[in-house]
Amino acid sequence: MDKARYIFVTGGVVSSLGKGIASSSIGVLLTKRGLRVNLQKMDPYINVDPGTMNPFQHGEVFVLDDGAETDLDLGHYERFTDVTLTRDNNVTAGQVYLAVINRERRGDYLGATVQVIPHITNEIKARIRKLAQKDGCYDVVITEIGGTVGDIESLPFLEAARQIALEEGPGSTLFIHLTLVPWVETAGELKTKPTQHSVRDLREIGIQPQVLLCRSVKPLSESIREKIGLFCSIAPKHVIETLDVESIYEVPLVYHEQGLDDYIVEFLGLDAPQPDLSEWQSIVQRIKKPEKHVRIGICGKYVNLKDAYKSIIEAFIHAGAENNVKVDLVWVASEDIKANGAGAYLQNIDGLLIPGGFGERGVEGKIESIRYVRERNIPFFGICLGMQCAVIEYARNIAGLADAHSFEFYRDLKHPVIHLMADQHEVTEMGGTMRLGAFPCVLDENSKSFEAYGQRQISERHRHRYEFNNRYRDLLTGAGLKLSGMSPDGKLVEIVEIPNHRWFVGVQFHPELKSRFHTAHPLFREFVKAAAQYHDNPPQPELELETEEAETEFKTTL
Ligand code: GLN
């Protein structure tokens, strides 16, 4: 391929229409046509990365192998297109301004007035082109521009996109605009005006989109497509209808049926055969028509904001598809458990997951719910803070350290079974300073984790400051806790398990970040399998007794 082509995905009318899923779906279709595709998100906010934002502001922070803390849309890109991204794939206004201002201070622009055009726009263009050249050049770079057209802060990014189209020449750059065509119930009509206005906003800054992706709750009639096409200077067949679908993974199929990928390759002059979507279709079928349901409780702090747990939700969809079950998530606010007891919320679940988190609020509820499932032999999966809470619970209720806790929450602790990592003591800055990114981990061959992965060395992504305190290794392993995954130098505990439990695994890393549409994450897959088995074989009281006996026995030997 001679040179890369560029696709820009913009959004109009309202936010949250799913630009990330649209971009990922286009990525899937082009990848399946044999093209080398790279995806990039431009975020117009001034934060350097979303790592310092509250999940209520931003949703989940998606961590990459290289330790970059990025926008959750990068999670969709990786899950859909099965690529592994790097920090170059997420550009924020903060990064762009920081780079330009650092250069200005160094004197690189000596004599010049530093301005949005050309300095900021040049920096944005350089970051788009850098991606195209990476790894020996991509065929297509898909750049999603965050925000909604008309926002002041996304203007420099749109201007940079316009300049790229101009500089690269005709047929090199395609603009796809995602918009809303609302249904007005009282009029009984779909309304095209907001779309017309948002395309007019784009044209005012010199961008003429060639494709419109129209979100709507009713099908677009031929006359609606013609009307939109006429007002927006777009061929009616390039006005694509995207009705709400049951699963986000149907979106590539919806686009393909309407010929979107045919048009893209034709417009960009790319020679690429039809995609084979048969496997994609069969996984979507399994997601939509599962054999049975299992109920998994998620006990966390941000349960009212599902975007904070995006990758976990998706990982359960992938794991469900592989097990041919639908995972029904039961969201429980950890503070409610503290108030009303775990039984009130967890009675009918087949498994419990405690996700990652920060801060003390709700922690006692999490610990309480772990005790509930441990004692009842209900499958348990703890992630990051969830693993740390499992260690605290075990220390308190099995190893007899009644006041065990994490140093994250209380500094003056008798038993800080979770403590600050050695290299975190001197850290004072908040941005990008946790233990971030992929690290290797070695598994004990006699463990549930090894059964899941089927290999001894794994690599998983991390985002934390605290860890299992090695001073308590002997005590806790003596009390029956298994340390089944360690850093290769043996210094960091990465996985804990309770061997005589059906499935009780706590991991210091974030496995949800590596689950993909085609390949569910091994631990999620096995956790869902254990939950499905629990669903089919109701709890056995003898096992509960066994644990209680072990508990008493251990306490008397202390
Ligand atoms: N707050 C804990 C830590 O920093 C856990 C972090 C997480 O769950 N991502 O270690």
Boltz pocket constraint, residues with backbone or C-beta under 6 A from the ligand:
constraints:
  - pocket:
      binder: B
      contacts: [[A, 355], [A, 356], [A, 357], [A, 358], [A, 359], [A, 383], [A, 384], [A, 385], [A, 386], [A, 408], [A, 463], [A, 464], [A, 465], [A, 466], [A, 467]]
      max_distance: 6.0
